[in-house]
Amino acid sequence: MLVTLSDILAPAQARHYAVIAPDFLTIGMLGHYLAAAEKYRSPLIASYPPLPMDRFRGFDRWVDKVRALCAAAPVPVCLHLDHGRDVPTCLKAIRAGFTSVMIDASAHNFILNLNMTRQVVEAARKAGVSVEGEIGHVGGHGDTREGRARADDLTDPDQAAAFAAQSGVDALAVAIGTLHGTYRGTPRIDFERLSAIRKGVDVPLVLHGGSGTGAENIRRCVAQGICKLNVFTDLIKPYWKASASGLNPLTNSGPGDHRRRVVDDILSLYFELSGSLGVAAA
């Protein structure tokens, strides 16, 4: 069933689990995600990252098909725009039919981030769409020499509380030490910071850069209030590898079968770590 981000995160926050949000690049990839979510009776946030090519072939041309796939799923599925970097992109996604959008203005100063987020929230409210914002900045490994988050990028708990209250977002992404991409060192998660943020923020919290963070770190993040967990690198690398593999003459299986097994294995692990395994069971 197709739902909003608020719909899917409300029970997660109440029951202390997180919903997995994997990025999809193709409809085939999304199909594998939905099959795994159905198999393990787990809710899913199907996240689409806007690509450079979207300015030439807008995602509004295929979103109806994606909406139909999500709506047909027997578990709750949110169709989410991941990392919309500007207001026009988010407004376009709202008009196209996404049930949730992320306005990621975290690279800007607090005031500009707040103003951009408010614009998106105002438009989304009229359309019945949820909004995720970000305060602090979850970068990639190209942002640091050591592959660890900069202290200046981490979320300030007081700013997080003010941003959540003043922006009206439905979920808030925070920076507590995770990074996008593949870690070059051991992840250093600031759990004290997460605890302080949770005390001051009422809306569900989001963790970006979940891949490679480690099982115990993820479990602890969920226990301390993370309700949405973004995963991409751990999926896309083996997915690409499976796509490059040819037909296996012994099993008569092709790349599609390999991709399906890869997605099943990885998502089942993250469903378990997040506590969302089986929560959508009738």
C-alpha positions as CSV (number, residue, x, y, z in Angstrom):
1,M,0.0,0.0,0.0
2,L,1.2,3.5,-0.8
3,V,1.6,5.7,2.2
4,T,3.3,8.9,3.3
5,L,6.5,9.2,5.3
6,S,4.5,10.3,8.4
7,D,2.2,7.2,8.0
8,I,5.1,4.8,7.9
9,L,7.3,6.4,10.6
10,A,4.6,7.0,13.2
11,P,4.4,3.3,14.3
12,A,8.2,3.0,14.0
13,Q,8.6,5.8,16.5
14,A,6.0,4.4,18.8
15,R,7.3,0.9,18.7
16,H,11.0,1.7,18.6
17,Y,12.1,0.3,15.3
18,A,13.4,1.9,12.1
19,V,12.2,1.6,8.5
20,I,14.8,0.9,5.8
21,A,15.1,3.4,3.0
22,P,17.1,2.0,0.0
23,D,17.7,4.1,-3.1
24,F,16.5,2.7,-6.4
25,L,17.9,3.7,-9.8
26,T,15.6,1.5,-12.0
27,I,12.1,0.1,-11.8
28,G,13.7,-3.4,-11.9
29,M,15.7,-2.6,-8.8
30,L,12.6,-1.3,-7.0
31,G,10.8,-4.5,-7.9
32,H,13.5,-6.5,-6.0
33,Y,13.1,-4.3,-3.0
34,L,9.4,-4.6,-2.9
35,A,9.6,-8.4,-3.3
36,A,12.0,-8.6,-0.2
37,A,9.7,-6.3,1.8
38,E,6.7,-8.5,1.0
39,K,8.7,-11.7,1.8
40,Y,9.8,-10.4,5.2
41,R,6.7,-8.4,6.0
42,S,8.6,-5.2,6.5
43,P,7.6,-1.7,5.6
44,L,9.8,0.1,3.1
45,I,10.7,3.6,2.0
46,A,11.4,3.4,-1.7
47,S,13.9,6.3,-2.2
48,Y,14.7,7.9,-5.5
49,P,17.8,10.1,-5.7
50,P,17.4,12.8,-8.4
51,L,20.0,12.2,-11.2
52,P,21.6,14.7,-13.6
53,M,19.6,13.2,-16.4
54,D,16.3,14.1,-14.7
55,R,16.6,17.6,-16.0
56,F,16.3,16.1,-19.5
57,R,13.8,13.3,-18.9
58,G,11.8,14.2,-15.8
59,F,10.9,11.6,-13.3
60,D,7.3,12.6,-13.6
61,R,7.2,10.5,-16.8
62,W,7.6,7.3,-14.9
63,V,6.4,8.0,-11.4
64,D,2.8,6.7,-12.2
65,K,4.2,3.3,-12.8
66,V,6.3,3.4,-9.7
67,R,3.3,4.5,-7.6
68,A,1.3,1.6,-9.0
69,L,3.9,-0.9,-8.0
70,C,4.2,0.6,-4.5
71,A,0.4,0.7,-4.1
72,A,0.1,-3.0,-5.1
73,A,2.5,-4.1,-2.3
74,P,0.8,-5.8,0.6
75,V,3.1,-3.9,3.1
76,P,3.3,-0.1,3.6
77,V,5.5,1.6,1.1
78,C,6.4,5.3,0.9
79,L,7.6,6.8,-2.4
80,H,10.3,9.2,-1.3
81,L,12.5,11.7,-3.1
82,D,16.0,11.4,-1.6
83,H,18.3,14.5,-1.3
84,G,16.3,17.1,-3.2
85,R,19.0,19.8,-3.3
86,D,16.7,22.7,-4.2
87,V,13.1,23.8,-3.8
88,P,12.1,23.4,-7.5
89,T,13.2,19.8,-7.5
90,C,11.1,19.0,-4.4
91,L,8.1,20.9,-5.8
92,K,8.4,18.9,-9.1
93,A,8.4,15.7,-7.1
94,I,5.3,16.7,-5.1
95,R,3.4,17.5,-8.3
96,A,4.6,14.3,-9.9
97,G,3.1,12.1,-7.2
98,F,5.8,11.3,-4.6
99,T,4.3,10.8,-1.2
100,S,7.4,12.2,0.6
101,V,10.3,14.5,-0.3
102,M,13.6,15.4,1.3
103,I,14.7,18.9,1.0
104,D,18.5,18.7,1.7
105,A,19.7,22.3,2.2
106,S,22.1,21.1,4.9
107,A,25.1,22.5,3.1
108,H,23.7,26.0,3.6
109,N,23.6,28.1,6.7
110,F,20.8,27.7,9.3
111,I,18.6,30.5,8.1
112,L,18.8,29.6,4.4
113,N,18.2,25.9,5.2
114,L,15.2,26.8,7.3
115,N,13.7,29.1,4.7
116,M,14.1,26.6,1.9
117,T,12.7,23.8,4.0
118,R,9.7,26.0,5.0
119,Q,8.9,26.6,1.4
120,V,8.8,22.9,0.7
121,V,6.8,22.1,3.8
122,E,4.2,24.7,2.8
123,A,3.7,23.2,-0.6
124,A,3.8,19.6,0.7
125,R,1.1,20.3,3.3
126,K,-1.4,21.4,0.6
127,A,-0.7,18.1,-1.3
128,G,-0.8,15.7,1.6
129,V,2.9,14.9,1.2
130,S,5.5,14.5,4.0
131,V,8.8,16.3,4.2
132,E,12.2,15.3,5.6
133,G,14.7,18.0,6.3
134,E,18.3,17.8,7.4
135,I,20.3,19.8,10.0
136,G,24.0,19.2,10.3
137,H,25.6,17.8,7.2
138,V,26.1,14.1,6.4
139,G,28.9,14.3,3.8
140,G,30.9,11.7,1.8
141,H,34.4,10.5,2.2
142,G,35.6,13.0,-0.3
143,D,34.8,15.6,2.4
144,T,37.5,14.5,4.8
145,R,41.0,13.1,4.6
146,E,40.5,10.4,7.1
147,G,37.1,9.3,5.9
148,R,35.5,10.5,9.1
149,A,32.9,13.2,9.6
150,R,34.1,16.7,10.4
151,A,33.1,17.9,13.9
152,D,31.7,21.1,12.4
153,D,29.3,19.0,10.2
154,L,27.7,17.2,13.2
155,T,24.3,18.2,14.3
156,D,24.0,20.7,17.1
157,P,21.2,19.4,19.4
158,D,19.9,22.9,20.2
159,Q,19.8,23.8,16.5
160,A,18.1,20.5,15.7
161,A,15.3,21.3,18.2
162,A,14.9,24.8,16.8
163,F,14.9,23.7,13.2
164,A,12.3,20.9,13.8
165,A,10.0,23.3,15.6
166,Q,10.3,26.2,13.2
167,S,10.4,24.3,9.9
168,G,7.4,21.9,10.4
169,V,9.2,18.9,9.0
170,D,7.8,15.4,9.5
171,A,11.2,13.8,9.9
172,L,14.7,15.2,10.6
173,A,18.0,13.8,9.2
174,V,20.8,14.3,11.6
175,A,24.6,14.0,11.4
176,I,26.1,12.0,14.2
177,G,29.3,10.6,12.5
178,T,28.0,8.5,9.6
179,L,29.1,9.2,6.0
180,H,27.8,8.4,2.6
181,G,29.8,5.8,0.7
182,T,32.3,3.3,1.8
183,Y,34.1,3.9,5.1
184,R,37.9,4.1,4.9
185,G,38.2,3.8,8.7
186,T,36.1,2.7,11.7
187,P,32.8,4.6,12.0
188,R,32.7,6.9,15.0
189,I,29.1,7.4,16.1
190,D,28.4,10.1,18.6
191,F,25.7,8.4,20.7
192,E,25.7,11.1,23.3
193,R,24.9,13.7,20.6
194,L,22.1,11.4,19.3
195,S,20.6,11.1,22.8
196,A,20.7,14.9,23.2
197,I,19.0,15.4,19.9
198,R,16.3,12.9,20.7
199,K,15.5,14.7,23.9
200,G,14.9,18.0,22.1
201,V,13.2,16.8,18.9
202,D,9.7,15.3,18.7
203,V,9.6,14.2,15.0
204,P,11.2,10.9,13.8
205,L,14.9,11.0,13.3
206,V,16.7,9.8,10.2
207,L,20.2,8.3,9.8
208,H,21.9,8.7,6.4
209,G,25.0,6.7,5.5
210,G,23.8,3.5,7.1
211,S,26.0,1.3,4.9
212,G,29.1,0.0,6.7
213,T,28.1,1.5,10.0
214,G,28.1,-1.9,11.7
215,A,25.4,-4.1,13.2
216,E,25.8,-3.0,16.8
217,N,26.0,0.7,15.9
218,I,22.8,0.4,13.9
219,R,21.0,-1.4,16.7
220,R,22.1,1.2,19.2
221,C,21.1,4.1,16.9
222,V,17.6,2.5,16.5
223,A,17.3,2.0,20.3
224,Q,18.2,5.7,20.8
225,G,15.5,7.0,18.4
226,I,16.5,6.6,14.8
227,C,13.3,5.7,12.8
228,K,14.5,5.8,9.2
229,L,17.7,4.2,8.0
230,N,19.1,5.0,4.6
231,V,21.0,2.2,2.8
232,F,22.5,2.3,-0.6
233,T,26.2,1.5,-0.9
234,D,25.8,-1.9,0.7
235,L,23.2,-2.7,-1.9
236,I,24.5,-1.1,-5.1
237,K,28.0,-2.6,-5.1
238,P,26.9,-6.3,-5.0
239,Y,23.9,-5.3,-7.2
240,W,26.3,-4.0,-9.9
241,K,28.5,-7.1,-9.5
242,A,25.4,-9.4,-9.9
243,S,24.4,-7.4,-13.0
244,A,27.7,-7.9,-14.6
245,S,27.6,-11.7,-14.1
246,G,26.4,-13.8,-17.0
247,L,24.1,-16.7,-17.3
248,N,25.1,-19.7,-15.1
249,P,24.8,-22.8,-17.3
250,L,24.6,-25.1,-14.2
251,T,21.6,-23.4,-12.7
252,N,20.2,-21.7,-15.8
253,S,20.0,-18.5,-13.8
254,G,20.9,-15.1,-15.1
255,P,21.8,-11.7,-13.7
256,G,18.2,-11.0,-12.6
257,D,18.3,-14.1,-10.3
258,H,21.6,-13.0,-8.8
259,R,20.3,-9.4,-8.3
260,R,17.2,-10.7,-6.6
261,R,19.2,-12.9,-4.2
262,V,21.6,-10.1,-3.4
263,V,18.8,-7.7,-2.5
264,D,17.0,-10.4,-0.5
265,D,20.2,-11.2,1.5
266,I,21.1,-7.6,2.3
267,L,17.6,-6.2,3.0
268,S,16.8,-9.2,5.2
269,L,19.8,-8.3,7.3
270,Y,18.9,-4.6,7.6
271,F,15.2,-5.5,8.3
272,E,16.5,-7.5,11.3
273,L,19.0,-4.9,12.5
274,S,16.3,-2.2,12.3
275,G,13.8,-4.2,14.2
276,S,11.3,-3.9,11.3
277,L,11.4,-7.6,10.4
278,G,7.8,-8.9,10.4
279,V,6.2,-5.7,11.8
280,A,3.8,-5.4,8.8
281,A,2.4,-8.9,9.3
282,A,-1.4,-9.0,9.2
